[in-house]
């Protein structure tokens, strides 16, 4: 009888040991896939820790700060609290259609009256700075395929521009004369951004310049954006870039330089301007392929808010640098930590 008991004890131990190993392996695979170490729900304890650990919060705009022309509920109080705790609060957007000054004015008009132009980082200014950083001479013109905001930010750094809104009304019949007059050697770059007034004329001129050796720059390379509660997809700056590059006969990589999220150049611009290292920043965004990839690439902590375009199902399917450290319903969850 004693032997049977002993045998039972040994068998139980073996069973427990095997179950224990299974659990260890399961947990290890969860940790490896980022289920535990990342994608953590931002409760008030984690939010408090996150705020303590950071010096700056970088907020995307659409779907995070505002939706359809209104501030997301709780944004005003949360941002003011963060600032009250000595945190830098800035905004980083891939939208190159407006200047930083116009974005700052819009934020002010929505009630964030402390926002200054220097608190806004956009891909229009970022690509203009990239022209400088890559040594594009200011003696040469920049051909713009984009909106007034892109043109104005490029001009603000001392470049002369052609194209952009000036070529909005042109068409096929204007192309032959333009191509005869144009001298590619007088152009320093073609810069592409989202262009609601993209037309055949701009496509012909920009692609002709690129085919003749003019470098191709892009404000950002998002192929599409998402709009409205139905999350309709619409072509982004990356689609404009792809059209110009295709017409110029280019194969990937399409652009010689790309600014905006998720590029590291954009992160460096923000680090340099704030004089704060990326590891002391938190990127707060609603899009995995731009905001979260951007923050992760740069070494920031990342917080996905579900107030914008990303669903829980999409978050669950995310892999690699698309996986955020933290998840919250909205920016208001950061404010809840400070109650
Ligand atoms: Mg967004």
Boltz pocket constraint, residues with backbone or C-beta under 6 A from the ligand:
constraints:
  - pocket:
      binder: B
      contacts: [[A, 60], [A, 61], [A, 62], [A, 63], [A, 64], [A, 285], [A, 286], [A, 287], [A, 308]]
      max_distance: 6.0
